[in-house]
Amino acid sequence: MKETILVTGGAGFIGSHICERYAKDGHTVIIVDDLSSGGHDNMESFIKRDNVYFYEVNIMDKGALRTIFEKRRPTVINHHAAQKSVPYSVENPLFDIEINMTGLLHLITLVEEFPIKNFIYVSSGGALSKEITSNEQSIETDTPQFASPYSITKFAGEQYIRLYSKLFKFDFAILRYANVYGPRQVSEGESGVIPIFVNNILAGRESKLMTYPDMPRGCTRDYVYVSDIVEANVLCLEKKVNDSVNLSSSTEAPILDIYEVVQDVFQSSLMIHIKGPRAGDVKRSVLCNKRAKDVLGWEPKVQLREGVEALRNYILHI
């Protein structure tokens, strides 16, 4: 069945890939984005389709959102717009609350007047992972570390979704992304290390690695390619989830390992500068993706080196 899907943050890195797929699949796509981190270039391949509508609107503008709801009557909300930077949430927790909590509640409260079938909420796997030791993986029911304001607002957002899904009677999917990478990702703001490393190598600049005394190769992370994330967002239209699911590779990798893969793929000899830890960082993060496999029938297909090679080919037009 074809849906009318409102995608907040649809001009961003991940959101634009999802909008492109939804549009190609024949759904009506309503993109809401203030272009603070996304851009028109990300939508170039699909924005002129008859089933795509773009509104340059900030989710803090509830009046503008209400006008869009009234005119377009979405049946599904896919909420990607957010303040995504962990360090910035530490520096400016009030802004983090404003965007990640008030912005979300603007959408939810509009659902009371304009009912929907399904709400897809993008949370965070890394920020909400537990403190793990060797050979462990975080599962969705673990108690998060809450190492930053960002992690707190994302977790609170999950609870609001669960509450209002019962009050307003809609299905939901809470997607806890691992570290996503791929084409259209920028190296500023909320970006992960892969685009930062790539940009530095292409510019001939030295990269920096934040380390702890007991983790000389840097914090560990779990990386997943953007096309795998898109597939999960498509499956959420077809299957009732009504729970949180980790979307991850379930593979733990130190950041220095990631740099060495990028360095090799881009044939660079640039070294990396070692620095101390960064406030708000989770030291280790690896997510178990078993629930995503069981509930959605989803599993990642793109391995890390394959994904970095695809990113290289995209950037260098190979």
C-alpha positions in Angstrom: 0.0 0.0 0.0 1.3 3.5 -0.9 1.6 5.9 2.0 1.9 9.7 2.4 5.1 10.0 4.4 6.2 13.2 6.2 10.0 13.0 6.6 11.6 15.6 8.9 15.2 16.1 8.2 14.6 14.8 4.7 17.3 17.0 3.1 20.0 15.6 5.4 22.5 12.9 4.8 20.4 9.9 6.0 17.0 11.4 5.4 17.6 12.3 1.8 18.5 8.7 1.0 15.3 7.5 2.7 13.2 10.0 0.8 14.8 9.0 -2.5 13.9 5.4 -1.9 10.3 6.2 -0.7 9.7 8.3 -3.7 11.1 5.6 -6.1 8.8 3.1 -4.4 5.8 5.3 -5.3 4.9 6.8 -1.9 4.1 10.4 -1.6 7.0 12.1 0.3 6.6 15.3 2.2 10.0 16.7 3.2 10.3 19.1 6.1 13.8 20.5 6.6 15.2 23.9 7.6 18.4 23.2 5.7 20.5 23.9 8.7 22.6 20.8 8.0 21.0 19.3 4.9 20.9 20.9 1.5 19.2 21.0 -1.9 22.1 19.0 -3.5 21.1 16.0 -1.4 17.6 16.1 -3.0 18.7 16.8 -6.6 18.1 13.3 -7.9 14.4 13.1 -6.7 13.1 16.5 -5.7 11.4 17.1 -9.1 9.3 14.0 -8.9 5.5 14.5 -8.9 5.2 12.6 -5.6 7.7 14.7 -3.7 6.9 18.0 -1.8 9.5 20.1 0.0 8.9 22.6 2.8 11.8 24.7 4.2 10.4 24.6 7.7 12.0 24.3 11.2 10.2 21.8 13.4 10.1 24.4 16.1 7.5 26.3 14.0 4.4 24.4 15.0 2.1 26.7 13.0 3.9 25.9 9.8 3.9 22.2 10.7 0.1 22.3 11.3 -0.4 23.9 7.8 1.5 21.1 6.2 -0.4 18.4 8.2 -3.7 20.1 7.2 -2.8 20.3 3.5 -0.9 17.0 3.0 -2.5 14.7 5.6 0.5 12.3 6.2 -0.3 8.7 7.1 3.3 8.0 8.3 5.8 10.3 10.1 9.5 9.5 9.7 11.3 11.8 12.2 15.0 12.3 11.4 15.3 16.0 12.2 17.4 16.4 15.4 20.2 18.1 17.2 22.7 15.2 16.7 26.0 16.4 18.1 27.0 14.8 21.4 29.7 17.5 22.2 27.3 20.3 21.4 24.6 18.9 23.6 27.2 19.1 26.5 27.9 22.7 25.6 24.3 23.8 25.0 21.9 21.4 26.7 19.0 23.9 26.4 19.2 23.9 22.6 19.4 20.1 22.6 16.1 19.9 24.7 14.5 22.5 22.4 15.1 20.6 19.2 15.0 17.0 20.4 12.1 17.3 22.8 9.9 20.3 21.9 10.3 19.6 18.2 9.3 16.0 18.7 6.3 17.0 20.8 5.1 19.4 18.2 4.8 16.5 15.8 3.2 14.2 18.3 0.6 16.7 19.5 -0.4 17.3 15.8 -1.1 13.6 15.5 -4.1 14.0 17.8 -5.7 16.3 15.3 -4.4 14.6 12.2 -4.2 10.8 12.9 -1.5 8.7 11.4 -0.8 5.0 11.1 2.8 4.8 11.9 5.6 6.9 13.5 9.2 6.0 12.8 11.4 7.7 15.3 15.2 7.8 14.9 17.0 7.4 18.2 20.6 6.6 18.9 22.3 3.3 19.4 25.7 4.6 20.4 24.5 7.2 22.8 22.1 4.8 24.5 24.4 1.8 24.7 25.3 0.4 28.1 28.8 0.4 29.5 30.2 -2.7 28.0 33.2 -4.9 28.8 35.0 -7.4 26.6 32.9 -9.6 24.4 29.6 -7.8 25.3 27.0 -6.1 23.0 24.4 -3.7 24.0 20.8 -4.8 23.6 17.7 -2.6 23.5 16.6 -3.4 27.1 20.0 -2.4 28.7 20.2 0.7 30.9 22.0 3.4 28.9 25.1 5.2 30.3 23.5 8.6 29.8 26.9 10.2 29.2 25.5 13.3 27.5 22.4 15.5 27.3 21.9 14.1 23.8 21.5 10.6 25.1 19.0 11.8 27.7 16.8 13.6 25.2 16.8 10.7 22.8 15.8 8.3 25.5 13.1 10.6 26.7 11.8 10.9 23.1 11.5 7.1 23.0 9.3 7.2 26.1 7.0 9.9 24.6 6.6 7.8 21.5 5.6 4.8 23.5 3.1 6.8 25.6 1.4 8.6 22.8 1.2 5.6 20.5 -1.3 4.2 23.0 -3.1 7.5 23.6 -3.4 8.4 19.9 -3.4 4.8 18.6 -0.6 4.6 16.1 2.1 2.0 15.5 5.7 3.0 15.9 9.3 1.9 15.3 12.1 3.3 17.4 15.3 2.9 15.3 18.6 3.0 17.2 21.2 3.7 14.6 24.8 2.7 15.1 27.4 5.0 13.4 26.0 5.5 9.8 28.3 6.5 6.9 28.1 6.9 3.2 27.5 9.4 0.3 26.2 12.9 1.2 27.5 12.8 4.7 29.3 16.0 5.7 32.3 16.3 8.0 30.8 19.1 10.2 28.3 19.1 13.1 27.0 15.6 14.0 29.2 13.8 11.6 31.0 10.5 12.4 34.7 10.1 12.0 34.7 8.5 8.5 33.8 11.7 6.5 36.2 13.7 8.8 39.0 11.3 8.0 38.2 11.3 4.3 38.1 15.0 4.0 41.3 15.4 5.9 43.1 12.9 3.7 41.8 14.5 0.5 42.9 17.9 1.8 46.3 16.7 3.0 45.5 17.4 6.6 46.5 15.4 9.7 43.5 13.8 11.6 43.1 13.7 15.3 42.3 10.6 17.4 40.8 11.0 20.9 42.0 8.2 23.2 41.9 7.0 26.8 44.9 5.6 28.6 43.4 2.2 28.6 42.2 2.5 25.0 45.2 3.6 23.0 43.5 2.9 19.6 40.6 5.1 20.5 37.0 4.6 21.4 35.2 1.7 19.7 32.2 2.1 17.5 29.8 0.0 15.4 29.5 1.2 11.7 26.6 0.6 9.3 26.4 1.8 5.7 23.6 4.1 4.7 21.9 1.8 2.2 21.4 -0.7 4.9 19.7 2.0 7.1 17.4 2.9 4.1 16.3 -0.7 3.8 15.3 -0.8 7.5 13.2 2.3 7.0 11.4 0.7 4.1 10.7 -2.5 6.1 9.2 -0.3 8.9 6.4 0.6 6.5 5.6 -3.0 5.9 5.9 -4.5 9.4 4.5 -3.5 12.8 7.4 -3.0 15.2 6.1 -1.2 18.2 9.4 -1.5 19.9 13.0 -0.2 19.7 15.5 -2.0 17.4 19.2 -1.6 17.0 20.4 -1.1 13.4 24.1 -2.1 13.5 26.8 -4.3 12.1 27.2 -5.8 15.6 31.0 -5.4 15.0 33.1 -3.4 17.4 36.0 -1.4 15.8 38.5 1.0 17.4 38.5 4.3 15.6 42.2 3.9 14.7 41.2 0.7 12.8 38.7 2.8 10.9 41.4 5.4 10.0 43.6 2.7 8.7 40.9 1.3 6.5 40.2 4.8 5.1 43.9 5.5 4.7 44.4 2.3 2.8 41.3 2.7 0.5 42.3 6.3 -0.3 46.0 5.3 -0.6 47.2 7.8 1.9 50.3 7.9 4.1 49.1 10.7 6.3 49.6 10.0 10.0 47.1 10.7 12.8 47.6 12.9 15.9 46.8 11.3 19.2 44.9 13.5 21.8 43.1 13.0 25.1 39.4 12.1 25.6 36.5 14.2 24.6 33.6 15.2 27.0 30.4 13.2 26.5 32.0 10.3 24.5 30.9 6.8 25.1 34.2 4.8 25.3 32.9 1.5 23.8 29.8 0.9 21.7 28.7 -2.2 19.8 25.1 -3.0 19.3 23.4 -6.4 19.1 21.1 -6.4 16.0 19.3 -9.7 16.7 16.0 -8.0 17.4 16.1 -6.2 14.0 16.6 -9.5 12.4 13.8 -11.1 14.3 11.2 -8.3 14.0 12.1 -6.7 10.6 13.9 -9.5 8.9 16.8 -7.0 8.5 20.5 -7.5 8.5 23.4 -5.4 7.2 24.7 -6.3 3.8 27.6 -3.9 3.3 30.9 -4.6 5.0 33.1 -1.7 6.3 35.8 -1.8 3.6 33.2 -2.3 0.9 31.3 0.8 2.2 34.4 2.9 2.3 35.3 1.9 -1.2 31.7 2.8 -2.4 32.2 6.2 -0.6 35.5 6.7 -2.4 34.0 5.9 -5.7 31.1 8.4 -5.1 33.5 11.2 -4.1 36.0 10.7 -6.8 33.3 9.9 -9.5 34.9 6.5 -10.2 
